[in-house]
Amino acid sequence: MRNWQLAAFYLKEHRLFNNETTINLGGKFFYEFENLTEEDISIQRKVNEDYIDGFFGSKVTSINAIVGANGTGKTSLFIDLINNPDLLLLFEIDDRVVLVKNEYRKEVKLGWLNLNFTETDKLVVKSDSLKSKFYDGQQLNFGIFHTPRISYYNPIASTNYFLSNITTVYDEFKNSLELDAIKLERSLRLMSNKKLMDEINDILPEFPRFQNIVISSNKISDYLLWQIEQEIVGPKTIALMPSNEVDEISLLELINKGKYIPKVNFINKFKSNKNKDFRVNALQKLYVMTRILIFEKYERFADSKISIVEPYLKDKKLEFNESAFIRWIKELKYSIKDFKGNQSINYFIDQAIQWHSLLPKDESVNRKELILIIENNLLVKQDELQRLFENTDHNQKNMHSRDYEMQLCAVSPAYPLSQGEESLLNLLSSFYVNEYFKENRPQIVLLDEAALSFHPQWQKKYVKTVLDLLPLIFKHKIPNIESVEQEQQLIQILFTTHDPLSLSDIPNSNIVYLKPDNDKVRVLNNSDSEHPNRSFGANIAELLTHSYFIKGGLVGDFAKDKISRTIAWLNMKNEKEYDKNIKFTELEENPKYHTRLIELIDEPIVKNKLRQMYIEATNDNEAIQLEIDRLQSKLKRDD
């Protein structure tokens, strides 16, 4: 197995940069390209003193971070690595340095150029020497070095039109429910590999693990539907909702005694209707929704002579099961067969019964059953049902249905996941289904803001997690040849981030710093005076200040403004210079406001300085005594 690394790449011109640009990725050397003429390119190198061979383990050749403010082109650089054929890629392969045009992503054609730096650290190459040849690797003394596969991952790529065109694992979906189901199916595929999951849990015990997902039909509450019905029926016929359970006796008898309103359904209040399975629960919702649509269209207005008798009132014994609800829904359809304008309600009923027929038998489903749910378009049909219901007249006027999403069913893991767990699971399962990982050839992995929703505790683990787990997934995806395990190729990982915790795991020479430069962007080389000089194991506050080019310190703008106004007020009282454009509010004219704000500040040096300024400005006896007490207490502690 060859030791390789993408050490640098060169852009002759780019919309982001004013000049030609070299991006170094922390190889054995730093490189600088310069376009001399149309035919000639100069390449100079100098030793990277911080390079440590094998620093990232035996399976990862390098890990690199790209950082910069929003809009500095972090994602654009990834897109260039994937799609830009004019990019020049410089690889360090064992003791050799080779240059190649970034064309191999389009076709199987390569033009390698060996760079001979043995006698000098500067040389000139001819552009013609990089012309393509029709083969898939470069003979280097012995064996063949295959060009790396490049995989791109961004957690929001599926819902972003631009990113969906470059992501390696493309999700084809028709609505967000179906996308959730697709992601869960991927997760179940990963978790079906018991050996891999055992190894993952050895490294990361808290990594989620389940074999089934759950379909819930409780997203629309009975109470919400009851509220909608009550509002449509109107105030003249509103009665109190029963607080106690009622026995399974004739509902018609109860109505005749004046205990219930025939226009409002209370079927969910019967004891026999409790603990029903999710299919029955879904049918009950569909029945009540159908009844709402009919009442809305035909019975709402006072002069209407149309009245629909509830089908379930005809049953002397109420049995809440699937066949009963389907029969009642069909009877509702029959009851309006001669009414004008019934097409939309009939369509809703037909779609509802078809949708219900596609539901699995049990609310807990395995991967094969989930695949059927996706293939049968159950969640797509559900989305259409919801829109048919929500677009009716009642939803345009009724506040309750506007405040809640009318979602019939939802798919979810067997137990709730945090957003960070869900993000990590989606990342790893995406690479588990990545077709490139089936090829035992060098891999370059581009992770674009992959830790975006991680809790800080997970952000601390992010770099180590991808270093440990991506090679592990790669190993399990490589097919054995004649039952012989293949020697695993190396992976190089590049990631973009706004997270300082991740940067503290990366050597400084492995970080690409992008800085805004008027309307363009500048890459800070290691020799640049503005290049941050601390990252690996560095203090988080320093990383935020320097690596992310945050101006004005690390205090939030709201707190900074409040403190600045207090300082201005104190300077005014001390007859010192201050910004006279500041107009102090009535609250700020009260000295007690400023002393209370000072005590809110959790930075001790700032707090103590402002305390002193406050005493000088106000001669407040109470503040002076508190300061004496604090100093005496400090002296006692020091003793």
DADAQUI-V965987 format. One line per field, one symbol per residue. ss: DSSP state (@ for helix, = for strand, . for the rest). burial: 1 if it has 16 or more other C-alpha atoms within 10 Angstrom, else 0. Layout:
BEGIN
ss = ???
burial = ???
END
This chain:
BEGIN
ss = ...========.........====....=======....========............========......@@@@@@@@@@....======..======........=.====......=====@@@@..=...===....===..======..@@@.@@@@...........@@@@@@@@@@@@@@@@..@@@@@@@@@@.........====.....@@@@@@@@@@@@.@@@........=....@@@@@@..........@@@=@@@....@@@@@@@@@@@@@@@@@@@@@@...........@@@@.......@@@@@@@@@@@@@@.......@@@@@@@@@@@@@@@......==.@@@@@@@@@..@@@@@@@@@@@@@..@@@@@.@@@@@......====.....@@@@@@@@@@@@@@..@@@@....======.......@@@@@@@@@@@@@@@@@@@@@@...=..=......======...@@@@....@@@=======..=====...............@@@@@@@@.........@@@@@@@@@@@@@@@@@.................@@@@@@@@@@...@@@@@@@@@@@@@@@..@@@@@@@@@@@@@@@@@@.
burial = 001111111111000110001111111111111100000010111000000000010011111111111001111011101111011111111000111111111000111110100000010110000101000111000000111111111110110000110111100010001110111111111110000110010000000110111111100101001111111110000000000000000011000000011111111111011000111111111111111111111111000000000111100001011101110111111011000000001101101100110011001110101110110011111110110111000100000010000111111110000001111111111111110110111111111111111100011101101111111111111100000000011111111111111111111111111111000011111100001101110101001111111000000000000010111111100000000000000000001001100100000000100110111010000011001000000000000
END
